Amino acid sequence: MRSATLPGMNRRLSLAFALLKFVSGYFLTSPQYDLHRDEYLYLNHGRHLAWGYLEVPPLSAAQGWLSLALGGGAGWVRFWPFLWGAATLYLVMRLAQRLGGGWFAAALAGTCYLGTAFARLNLLFQPNSFEVFSFVFCLYWLVRYVQNERPRFLYLLGLGLGLGLLNKYTTLFFIAALGGALLLTPARRLLLNRHFWGAAGLALLLWAPNLAWQIGHGIPFRHHMQLLHDTQLVHVDAAEFWKLQLLMCVAAVWVWVPGLLALFFSPRLRPYRAVGWVAVLGVAIQAVLHGKAYYTLGYYPVLFSFGAWWWAARLAGLRRLRVAAALRPVLVALPLLLLAPLVPFIFPVRPPAAMLGLRARYAGLGFYTWEDGREHALPQDYADMRGWRELADKTWAAYRQLPDSVRAHTLIKCANYGQASAINYYNRHRALPPAQSFNGSFLYWFPVRQDWQAALIIDDEPHPELAAQFASYREVEAVTDAYARERGTRIMLGLRPAPALVVRVNNEWRDELAQWETPAH
C-alpha cells in the first residue's frame, strides 16, 4: 500500500499534531496543584551537576539545571516532558507514513499515542518521557535502515542508545531486547556490519562518563536495584502486571495488537520483524524481573504505527469506498473518545474538591486507593502534587525565628527526598541553607560538621525520643493541607544538640553512603 498524500503534507500533519500536543500541555494542569514529588528531586539534581546520581544517570539533571537557569518556573520545568512527548508523537506518525500509510495511518497512530497512558506520562518532569522517546527514536532509525541501508541511520540508532543510557538504566534491558531481536531475525546480518559496531561504539562513548562514575563510586546502581527489588518489585503481582499491559494502552488495543501480529505474520512487514521481537522481548524481560508495569511503555508506540498501517491497508481494500471514507475519521477519533471518561484522572485540571466529588462514582476502579491499600480524598499522584509550597514556606518561617548568630549553624534535615527537594526549590531565592536528607543522592550533599547549634527536623512520623538530645525541642509548624499526601508532616525545632547526637548523625551518614558505594562481596 502506498500513500497518496504528498510527502510535504505528511510532514506538516505530523508537525501539527506534535505542536498541538506540546502547547496543550500548558493548559492541562490546574494552578491548585504544585509540581509532583519526583519532579523536585530531578530539579535538585540540577543544583549538583555530576556524571551520575544514586537514582538515575545525569540527563535529567542537565535538563533540570537548564530549567533552573531559565528561572525555574513550572513552565520551564514541564517544558521537557512536553518536548519529548511531542517529539515521540512526531516519530510515531512519521513511522506510519514511512511504512506507506497516508494521512489516515499517521492520524490514527497519533491519536493512539494521545489517547493512552502517554497522555499522563508526558505531563511530569521525570526520565520516563525521554525513555519512551529514545526507544521510539532507536526503532524508527532501525526501520529506516531496513528501508534504505544508509550507514547514518545506524549511527542515529547508536545516538539514541547512548542518550538513553544517560537518561535511565532500563535502556540496558532495551539493548538486551534489541540484541535478542537481531539474533532471531534475518536482521542478524547487521552484526557483520562495521557501521553497526561503529554505532555501538558511539553509544558506549556517550555513556562512558556515567559508566566511569558508576565504577568510581562502587557501582551504586546495584544497591539501587536491590533496594528497588526488596521494597517494590518483589511485591509486583504477575497477574496485575499483565492486566496493566492491557489497560495502559486499552484505548488503542484494537490497533497495537493487530500491529504486533502483522509484524510476525504479514509478508509485507517481514523485513521489520525485529521490531516485533524487540517489543515482545522487552516486555518479557520486565515480566521476568518483576518490573513495574509502566517500565514497558516505551515498546508500544511503534506498534501504534504498524497497527495504523494495518488498518489503512484493510480499509484501502474495501470495495465500498464510501464505507471506508466514513470509517476513517471515526477510527481516528476512537482512541480519544475512549479516553474521555478518564480525563479527570489523567490531567489534573479539576481542583481537589471537585476530584473528591468524583470519588463515589470512580472509587470502585481503584483510582483513589493508595499504596497503603486505603481510599483517600485524591488519587495518590494528585496528592503528591499538594502541600509542597506550604511546607517550604513554613520551613522558611521557622528558620526566620532563629537568631542571626544561629542561622549559619542550622541543619535542615528531612525524612525523604520529596521534602528536601521541594524546600530547596521554593526557597531557591531565599537565604535558607539547603535542606538535607539521607535519602538517595542527598547523601552526596550532606554537610558533615561538628558545630551545629540548631536543627529543623522535617518528618511525617513523630520522634519524641529526640527531645532528650536537645536543650529545647518543640514543634513549630505542620502541613495542614487536607488533600496533601504530606499532610501532618511536622517541622520540629531543636536547639543546642548534644555532641553525641551530632556524632551519631555524622556516623549514620557515613554508614548510609557506604551501603551504596561499597562493592558487594
N, C-alpha and C positions, 0 to 999 in steps of 0.2 A: 504494500500500500504506500503510495506516495502522496505527500502533502500537496494540495492545490493552492496553498497560501504562499505568497511571496516571502522570501527569507527576511526581508526588512520588516514586514508586518509581523512575522513570528517573533522577532526580537522585540519589537515595540510592545506586543501583547505581554510578553514575559516581564519586560521592564515596568509596564503599567501596573501589573499585579504586584511586583516587588515594591514599587514606590508606594502603592496603596497600603501594603502591609506595614511598611516602615512608618509611614505617617500616622496610621490609625493607632499604633501602639501608644502614642502620646495622649490619646483620648479614652483609653481603656482602663484607667485606674482612678478611683475616687481620691481626692485630696485628704480624705479621712483615714487613709492608710499610709503608714511610713514605708520605708524600704523593708525588705524581708531580712530576717536574722542572718542568713548566709551572705547576703549582699554586703553587709557591713564588714564581714571577715575579709572578703576579697579586696575591698577598699583599704582595709588596714594593711593587707599585704603590700598595697601600692605605696604605703608610707615607709616601707622597708624593702626596697628593691633588692632582689637576690636572684641567683640562678635556681633556687629551689626553696620549697617550704614543706612542712611536715604533712600538709593535706594534699597539695597539688603542685604541679610544675609552675613555671613563672609567667605564662602568657596572661592569665587573668590579672596578675599583679601589675603587669605592664599597662593593661587597659585601665585598671583602677588608678594607677599613677597619673595617666593622661587625663582621666575624668577629674581627678582632684586638681590637677594643674589648670584645668579649664574652669575651675570654680567649685566643682564637687556637687553641683545641684543634681536633683533626682533626674532631670532630663539628660544630663551628661552621663550619669550612671547607667541609665536604661538605654542609652544610645547603642551600646554594644549588642545586647540581645536583639534589639530591633534590627540592627545592621546584619547580624549573622542569620537571623530568621528570614529577612528579605533576600539575602544572597542565596540561601538554601532554596527558597521558593523559586527564584530565578533559574537555578540549575535544574530543579525538578521539571519545570516547564520546558526548558530548552532541551533536556534529555528526551522528553516525549516527542518533541519536534525533530530531533536528530534521528530518532528511530523511524521517522517517516510520517508521523502524525501531523495533522493540521491544527487549526485553531481549537477544534473541539478537544483533541487529545491533550493539548497544552493546558487549556482552561480546566479540564476535568482533573488533571494531575495537580493543578494549582489549588482548586477548591478542596481536594482531598487533603492537601497539606494544611490549608486554612481551617478545615473542619475537624481536625483530630487533635491529639494531645499536644501537638506543636504550638497550638494557639496559646496554651498556658506556658509551655516551656520557654517561649521566646519573649516572655514578659519580665523575666528575672535575670539579673546580672549574676550568672553562675557559669561555670565551664561547660555546662550541658549544651547550650546553644551552639557554641563553636564546635563541640564534639560532633554534633549532628551534621553541621556544615562540612567539617573536614571529611567525614565518612562519605557524604554525598559527593564532595569535590573529588575525592580519590576515585570513586566508582564512575563518575562522569568521564574523567580522563581515561580510565581503563576502557570504557565503551568507545571513546573517540579513537583510542589507539587501535582497537579491533577494527574500526571502520577505515582508518587511513594509514595506520602503521608509521606515523611520524614520531621520531625519537623524542621530540619536545613534549609530546603528550605523556611519555613515561616519566620525564623529569618533573612535569607538573604533578603527576601522581606521587613522586618522591617528595615534592614540596609539601603536599597535603599530609603525607605521613609524618614528616618532620615537625610541621607545625602542630599536628595532632598530638604528638608525643610531648611537645612543650605545653600543651593545654591540659591533658588528662592521661593518666597511665592506662586507662581502659583501651587506649589506642593499641596497646600491645596485644589485646585479645582480637582486635580488628585485624591486625597484621597476621596473627595466627590463622584467623578465618580466611584471609586473603591467600596466604600460603597454601592452606589446605585446598582451597577452591582451584588454584592453579594446578595443583598436582592431580586433581580429579577430572580435569577437562583438557581438551586439546590446547588450551592456553598455556599448558606447561612448557611449550616451546619458548615462552618468554624467559625461562630460566637459563636458556642458552644465548640470550641476547645481551650483549655487552652494555647496551643502554639501560637495560633493566637493572643491572648491577650498579651502573652509574647512578641511577635514580635511588637505589637502596643506599648508596654511599652518601648521596645528598641528604637523605632523611637522617642518616646516622650523624652526619656532620652538624645538622641543625640541632639535633638532640644532645650532642656531645657535652655542651656546658652543663646541662642539667644532670646528665649521667655522671659527669665528673663530680658534681655537687653531691649526688646521692652516695657515690663511693667514698668521697671525702668525709661524709658525715655518718658512715657506718650503715648505709642503705636503710634509712628510716622508713622507706616505703614498705619494707617487710613488716615492721611493727604496726604501721598504719593498717595494713591488710589484716594482720592478726587481730587487732582491736576491732576492726570492722566486722570480721567474721564472728568473733566471740560475742559482740554486743548487738549486732544487727543481722548479718547474713545468716547466722545459724538459726534464726527464727523465721527465715523466708520459707513459706509453705509452697511445695511444688504445685499443688492444685491452684493456689492463689496466683502463683507466678504465671501459669498458663492461662488462667482466666483473664488476667490483666493484659496479656499479649493480645487477646481479642478485644478487650474493652478500650485500650488506649487508642486504637485506630478503628473503632467499631463503625463509625460513620462512613468509612471507606473500605470496609471488609469486602464488599462486593467488587472492589477494584483491585486491591492488593493481592487477594487470594488468586484471582484469575491471572494477575501479572506474574506471580510466583510460579503457578502451574505452567503458564506459557513459556517461561524461561526453561523449564525442563522438558516440555513436550511439543512445543511448536517448532517445526523445522526452520521457520523464518528467524527464530530467535536463538537457534543453536550456537551461533558464534558468541553469544553473550551469556552462555550457560554458567560461566564462572561467577557472574553477578548473583545468580540464584543460589549458588553454593556458598558464597560469602554470607548471604542473609541467613541461610539455614545453619551453617556452622557457627556464625556469630551468636545467634540466639541459643543454639545448643550449648555452646561454651558457658554462657551465663547461667543456663539452667543447671548444668552440672556443678558449677561453682557456687550455686545458690545466690547468684547476683540479684540485685533488686530489679524489679520488672522494667523500670524506666532505663536501665543500662542498655537495653536493646533498641531504643527508639531510633538510633541512627541507621538501622538496617531497613527501615520501612519506606522512607521517601522514594528511593529509586524504584521500589515495587509499585508505587503510585504511577510512575512514568510508564513502566511496562504494562501495567494494567490498563492505563488510559489508552495506550496504543492498541491493546487487545480489543477494547470496546469500540474504538474508532474503526478497526478492521471489521468487526461484526456489523456495525451499522452501515459501513460502506457496502457490505454485501447484501443488504436488504433490497429486495426487488421493488418494494413500495417506498420510493424515495421520500414521499411526503411524510410517511411514518417516521423515518429516520430523522428528517429535518425537525419534526416536532419533539422527538425524544431527546435530541442533543441538549437543548437548553435545560430541560427537566433534569437530566442526569448531571449536568454541570452544577445545578443548584442543589441537588440532593444532599451532598455532604454538609452543606451549610444549614439546610433545613433540619437535618437530623441533630445538628449541634445546638440549634436554637434553644431547646428547653433547658440546656445545661449552662447557658451563657452566664448566669449569676455566679456559678461555681468555677468558672474558668477565668473570667475577667472581674477583678474587684471593683466594679462600677457602682454597686449598691452599698450604701452606708451600713454600718454594723446593725443598727436597729432593724433595717429592712431585711437583712440577712437572717436575723433572729426570727423575724416574722415568717420566713420560709421554712423554718425547721420542722414544723409539724407535717408539712407536705413532703419533705425530702429526707427526713431523718432515716427512714427505712432503707435508703440507698447507701447509708454509711458516710454521708458527706460531713456529718457533724461529730463523728466518732474519732477521737484522737488515739494516739499510740498507747495511751493508758487504758483503752478499752471503754472509756466513758463518753457520753454525749456532752457537748459543750455549746455555748451560745453561738460560736462561729466555727467554720471549718478550721482545722489546725493551721493550715498555711496562712489563712487570713489573720488568725490570732497572733501569728508570728510577724505580722506587719503592724502591730499596735503596741503602744506603750514605750517605745524606744526613745522618742523625743522627751517624753515625761521623765524617764529615768535619767537621761543625760542632763536635763535642766535641773533636776533635783540634786544630782551629784555635784553640779557646779554650785548650787546654792549652799549645800553642806560644806563644800570646800571654802566658800567665802566666809563661813562662820569662824574659820581658824585665824589666829593672829598671823600677821605677815611673817614673823620670825619662824613660825612652824610650817608654813605652807611649802617651803622649799625642802622640807624633810618629811613630806607626807606620801605614804604609799596608798594608791588606789587599787585594791585587789578585788577581782571579780571571780565569780564561780565558773563562768563559761565565756567562750569567745564572743557570743552574741552580745552580752552585756558590755564587755570591754570594748569591742569594736564600735558599738553604737555610741557609747560615751565619747570615744575618741572622734567619731565622725561629727556629731552635733556640737562638740566643743572645740572643733579644729581651729576656730578663730579666737578662742579664749585662752588665757594664760593658765591652763589647767595641765598638771603633769599627765602624761599618758596613762590611761588605765591599763592594768596588767592582769594576767591570769596565768594559771599553769595548764591551760587548755590549748593543745595544738601548738602552732608556731609561735604563740606568745612566749613560749619557753625561751626562745632566742632573744627576746627583747626585755626580759626581766632584769631590773637593775639590782644587782647584789650590793647591798650597803649595810653598814652597821649603825648608822646614825638616824634611824627613823624616830621621829618624835610623835607621829600620829598616823593613823590608818583609817581609810574609808573602806569598809568591807561590804561589798555588794553580793548578796546571795539570796536565793529563793528558798533556802532552808535555814532555820534558826540554829545558832551555835552558841548557846548560853555558856558553855564551858570556857569560851574565850574571855568572859568578863574578868576572870581571875588573873588574866595575863596583862591587863591594862590598869593604869591608875584610875581611869574613868572609861566607861564603856556604855553606850546608850544608842538607841535607835533614833535617828533624826528625820528620816523620810522613808516612804514606801511607795511602790507603784500602785495606784488606785484604779487605773483604767479597768472597768469591769469586763471588757472584751479582750484584754491582752493576755497572752499566754504567760507573760511575766508578772501578771497581777500578784501582788503580795510580796514581790521581791523587795527586800529591806536594804536600806543604806544605814549601816552601823558606823558610828564614830568612836574610835578608840584612841585615847591619849596616853602618851608615855608608856609604850610597850615594854614588857620585861625583857632584859637582854637574852634570856633563854628562849623567848618566843622568836626574837629576830634570828638567832642561831638556827632554831628549828625550821623557820621558813626558808632560810638560805639552803639548808641541807635538803629540805623537801624539793626545792627547785633542782638541785644537783641530781638527786635521785630520779626525778621525773625525766630530766633531759637524758640521763644515762640510759634509761629504758629505751629511748628512741635511737640513740647514737651508738650504743654498744652492740657490735655484731653478735648474732646468735651463735651459740656453740653447740 
